[in-house]
Amino acid sequence: MAIGFRLLLALAAIALGGGCTRVETSASTTPQRTLRIAVSSNPNTLNPLLATQQVEVQLISLALDPLVATDPEGHDVPVLAARVPTTENGDIARDGRSITYHLRHGVLWHDGVPFTSRDVAFSWRAIMNPKTAVATRHGYDRVERVETPDAFTAIFRLKGPFAPAVHSFFAHSDSPIEIVPAHLLERYGDLNKIPFNSKPIGTGPYRIARWIRGERIDYVANDKYYLGKPRIPKIVVRFVPDENTVVNQLRAHELDYFAQATPKTYPQLHTIAGLDVRLVRFNGADSIIFNTTRVPFSDARLRRAVGLAIDKRKLVDETTYGTTTPATEDIPSFMWAFNPHAGTDKRDLVGARALVAAAGYRIASDGIGVRDGKRLAMG
């Protein structure tokens, strides 16, 4: 693609996830019997160790639990752990080489077997099993062993300090992995192709009743859920790849909830009466990724020129209908490591032209950089 400074069709914006749910106007306080949810992607697995898609992570979380979760305000909350390990409560050693998880009592797997530290230790071993095609071992490979001195204590012995440990080990990390049942899975040499992957047994608020591939997954409430019986007895997740179809089904009252709508549907969703449309902060970005080993973008000046030439604000306003924000880096503004001075979010054509000129190009009459008779091009 030729690079000009009149228009560059690229977007670098921290995305805000969209969700919408129907608001019932009935005066009845009787809880809805079935929640009908649409997702646009089809999962390949419901085993958290093998999950690679965001939709898989979402669907798995209804049936299986992590040790620690993150609430909407970004605070750590214990789930299968009885409390969040910290240095203050003594669960994280001062040298950072051991983390102790005290586990909840009275938690049952969906088949009635008690949850114990055995499940935590097995889940770690399963991740580290070289025969299982796990999605990631990041962080878990920093663990030397998991000790289980009793049924409700799991101690992670680390090879060395690992700062994001509590946010990585069976937590709501970038690659969340929930605890899986040892009593059902220990007998397998690997977990790549087992019945559990289609109908997992978890400790979560819902049990998977059936998965009709390409069509739907039916969930039923776990009446013995340790955090309380869910108020909605059934959830039906439908796979609807076309968002226009989803919009029509919402309008026809055939669906109740649609998670992570893309910006293109945002204007349509606002036309549906009784629909509550919400934007939620989401850690993601659309970007141009350069191969820095190849000419011409091995030159950092040209890479920066592209960034300065993009009208991010216009793209955000006109392409995503204001549902995203211009990015300065691949970290959103609500994260602690965000640096507002790391990049640019405003268009600067003068600065971009200066960088192109400094790299040895002259700007032709059509706005394209030329050097040695060759036009500056991307790709």
C-alpha positions, 0 to 999 in steps of 0.5 A: 500500500502506498503511503500518503499523508492524506489518508491512511486506512489503519487504526490503533485504538484501545477497544471498549468491549460492547455488551447489550441486554434486554431490559424487562419492563414487567412488574413481576419479580419472578426471575427469568427462567432462561437467559438467551445469549448470542456469541459470534464465534464457535468454540473448539474446546471447553477445556481451559488448558487448551482454550485459545479463543476469547469465546472459549474463555467466556464459555468456560468461565460459566462452568469452571472457577479460578483460584483468584478473580478480578472484579470490575474495579480491578481488585483481586477477589478470592474464588476457589482460594479462601483469600488472596495471597499477599505479603501482608497476610503472609501467603507470599514469602518475603523472598517471593519464592513461595506462594501459599493458597488457602482453599475454600472448604465445602466446594464440590465438583459438579459430580459431587466429589469435593474440591481439594488441593489435589486438584490445584496440584494436578492442574499445574502438572497438566499444564506442564505436561509436554504431551498436552497442547496447552495454550500457554505455560507462561508463568507456570514454567516458573514454578518448581513444584506445587506442594499439598500439605493438606486438602485445603493448602496448596503451596507454589514453590517458585524457581525465583521471584515472579511479580505477576504470579498471583495474577497469572496462576489460575487467575483472570490473567491475559490467558486465564486457566481455571482449575480442572478435576484431578479425579477425572483427568489424572488417568489420561496421558494427555488432555488433547482429545478427551470427552471432558473437552466437550462437556467439562465437569467444573465447580462453577455456577453452571453445569453444561447440559449439552453442546450441539456443535455449531448451534448452541450450548445449554447450561443449567444452574449448579444448585450446590454452588458454594457462592450461592445458587444462581438466580437464572436456572438456565442459560442458552448460548447460541452461535450466531456468526452474522451480527445483523442476524443477532440484531434482528433476533434481539429486536424480535425478542428471540435473544436477551444478551449479546456480548462483545458486539463490534462497533459496526452494530453499535448504531443499530443496537441503539434503535432497539427499544428496551435494550440496555447497551453498555460499553465496558473497558477492554484491554485490546488494540488494533494496530499496524505491526511492522517487520523491523528487519525489512526495508523501508520500515527498518528505519524507526523514523518511517515507523514513527512517521506512519504513526503521526500521519494516522488520524486516530481521532477521525477513525475512532469517531467515524469507524467505531462510532466513538466506542474506542479511544485513540491509543498511544501504546498497547496498554490501555489508560486504565492499567497501572503501567500506562504511560501517556507520553509513550506515543502519540494520539494526535495527527501531525502531518508536518512532523511526519513529513519531516521524519520522511525527509530525514530518512532521505525521501522527498515528498512528491506532489501526490504526497507520497515519499520518493527516494532513488525513483522508488515510491515509499510503500507498505508491503 
